[in-house]
Amino acid sequence: MEKILQQALEHGKKYTHLGKSAGYIPELQKVPATDLGIYIETLEGDAYGVGDYEKKFTIQSISKVLVLTLALMDNGPDKVFEKVGMEATGDPFNSIVKLELKSLQKPLNPMINAGAIATTSLIGGKDGTEQIERIVEFARLVSGNASIGINEAVYKSEAQTGDRNRSLAYFMKSCGVILEDVEALIHVYFKQCAMEMTCKDLARIGALYSNNGICLETGKQIIPKSITRMVTAIMTTCGLYDASGEFAVQVGVPAKSGVGGGILATVPNKLGIGVYGPALDEKGNSTGGIKMLSYLSDALELSIF
Ligand code: GLN
């Protein structure tokens, strides 16, 4: 396994020069675009890592997986899917265009920014402070890492520049999708995106979802099985935004990317994978990361299709 991972890393390295660190969040631009790492955790408890797998990065859109899961656990599926759909968009992750469609009246899915912001509004808590505390606590629980926290510099950087996300939120408020105070809500969203993890943390989370929500160490059901099924189905169809179809063909496993360069992948009943490679393609997905996953998927026959 170590050897295959090393080969996947070498393969991925050939593609990092084709991408760039996310430029629209100034703090993310400082991250070296040549970083690349991967970590795997199997349901038998074996774990392997190569490259920059111990480097911390902000999980950005990968937080949408955790927040959707917690929103479903807090409210049940009926209430969540009343506010946000479960269909792929074919549009960029920060697109506003389909929000105006009268036939929809809600964002298309929880993996794009609009849908994620609407999902965050469903997290239980008396105010934004309590909501983000619950989200961070949940991230610690599912990763088994009590030290997970928020990168303040990245949070502040996005809070200063995140006007597109503010517009999505205000637009949804004008349509009645969001009922809460937009400024308070948007800061919860920026903070969840700025949570920091390593490939190891992501692999551990991936393994939990692939084990139907049962903790590998304690055997405890942390997430109901019905919810891990819903969330991984949405990851499969929408997890890489408007590249989800191509990713399903080339890799074929439920996954979620983020503009910090991370990818969380979960192979049902087999293993979890955490990837880090901040050089992004034009759709906001890790260039080297996708290549490593496609190499591994071929070598280990991981595709679910
Ligand atoms: N915080 C980022 C944003 O809202 C997350 C986007 C992403 O990772 N694709 O723009």
Boltz pocket constraint, residues with backbone or C-beta under 6 A from the ligand:
constraints:
  - pocket:
      binder: B
      contacts: [[A, 59], [A, 60], [A, 61], [A, 62], [A, 93], [A, 94], [A, 113], [A, 158], [A, 165], [A, 189], [A, 190], [A, 193], [A, 257], [A, 258], [A, 259], [A, 260], [A, 284]]
      max_distance: 6.0
